[in-house]
Amino acid sequence: MKLKSILYMALLAGTLLGGTISCTKLNEEFNSELEEGDASNVDAGGLLTTAYNSLNTPYQQEQRWVLQEISTDAAIAPTRGGDWDDNGMHRAIHLHTWNADNGYMNNTFVSLGTAIFNATNVLQFNPSAQQAAEARFLRALTMFDMLDLYGVVPLREGESFEDFRIAPDVLQPQAAMDYIIKELEEIISDLPENGPNAAYVANKNAARTLLMKVYLNRGTFLDRKAPTYPAEDMNKVISLAKEITASGKYTVSSSGKYFDNFAPDNDSKSTENIFTLFNKNGERGGNVDRTWNTIAHYNLNPGGWNGWCTLSDYYDKFSSGDERRGIYYDYPADTTSNRKKNYHRQNVGFFAGQQYNWTTNKPLMARNPSTAPLSFTPEVTIRTSGATLETAGIRPMKYAFDYAVTGQRNNDWVVFRYADVLLMQAEAILRGGTGSQAEALSLVNSIRTNRNVSAFSSLTLDNLLDERARELYWEGWRRQDLIRFGKFLEPWQEKEVSNDPKVLVFAIPSQQIAVNPNLIQNEGY
């Protein structure tokens, strides 16, 4: 085996995804090494770890997450005076005014493309059957997200993987979904049976959940303006959900335990997590700190960058007793006086109103002016200034902060969760799959009753969408849900109505089109 696959990973991201670079002395040196290198000592397991780690940046409240959440009614990154301006990059995503030069468009495209490449690279080095299956799952997952966001999937495979001068193929929606489905069906027997305690390893139920998402969204990906939901696709969603339930590995978290799924020790206490991204202090992981840094005021503990928040209409979807809205959560990694001295101030969920010092239990003050109470207001505008500069917007903190360590926190990032499986199953029934209205209603109420909210008396697509908003807030699915339910082009707070369906997919970054002749810009950009 030649060393060429290793060396490709050192190339510029645009070259990696796009295909061609100019003929220079550097190219000659690369070509020489590609022919002479020996990869006999390369470990497929080490490359597999690299493939897993590739997901950290796009998923853990960063690039992919930003495109999926800040483009919706669930999240906003307001410009606060001179902070969080970034040449309007964040504002454009929420306002749906982005173009092909938006930095998030390119960074996400590159990160997902790199993850696809790294997963494919594992397959070049004689992996075991399970290693190959895990790598192919990771590739299928990132291909699914590339398709969701951009409507196409660039893929280096075969000759184009062996020769970086050949531009990668670009799969259109039908071909991309056929590829993903075939991959997942072929590998599922070689994946392990892991449950929530080892959800960070690709497993059979993770593959089933991804297949559910492909079938549920297939009609949308084929025609985002007028999606259809064929009964055979909905029945696939339902049968896969039943297989996951029949595995006996998952239950909806009991009352008071919702935040177990996001805790520093969620790998040992979650009953719902199907696939997660590994984070362990002193071992590996990364980027999970953004879940606090992006939202926390400087004077909170933990302190942060005082940035992103939710919108009041979204917050108002939650009833006052809904556990998901926020509680005091008792967990071992809380080493503050909030736990030790039984202050028991809310420490997870949506932070609204006056905030408190968890050492003294006294009200916190803002930084500037220091005489102003640190009280988060529901009202927020896309540009904030003046008295509410530091306090505008309710702040969601879904992952309980790991105070017990310094450095990398131990919370594994949740990608797939059992509650989502049940909600997708209910949706597939409502969209014409086999099953009764009563069955769909029971599935949703099995979640609601465990969240300390009253059961629905009936189930519609509208209240199901709202329930997905409550259950899966800030987990990276809101944009996909709004598009599938036909709501993404409607107005919401701090976004005027968008009648241009071009925004149902993001622009393919200009930088990528420049280096891959097989890429064609999406309609309207």
Secondary structure, 3 states (H helix, E strand, C coil): CCCHHHHHCCCCHHHHHHCCCCCCHHHHHHHHHHHHCCCCCCCHHHHHHHHHHCCHHHHCCCHHHHHHHCCCCCCECCEECCECCHHHHHHHHHHCCCCCCCHHHHHHHHHHHHHHHHHHHHCCCCCCHHHHHHHHHHHHHHHHHHHHHHCCEEECCCHHHHCCCCCCEEECHHHHHHHHHHHHHHHHHHCCCCCHHHCCCCCHHHHHHHHHHHHHHHHHHHCCCCCCCCHHHHHHHHHHHHHHHHCCCCCCCCCCCHHHHHCCCHHHHCCCEEEEECCECCCECCCCCHHHHCCCCCCCCCCCCCCCEECHHHHCCCCCCCHHHEECCCCCCCCCHHHHCCCCCCCEEEECEECECCCCCCECECCCCCCCECEEECCCCCEECHHHCCCECEEEECCCCCCCCCCCCCCCEEEEEHHHHHHHHHHHHHCCCCCCHHHHHHHHHHHHHHHCCCCCCCCCHHHHHHHHHHHCCCCCCHHHHHHHCCCCCCCECCECCCCCHHHHCCCCCHHHHHHCCCCCCCCCC
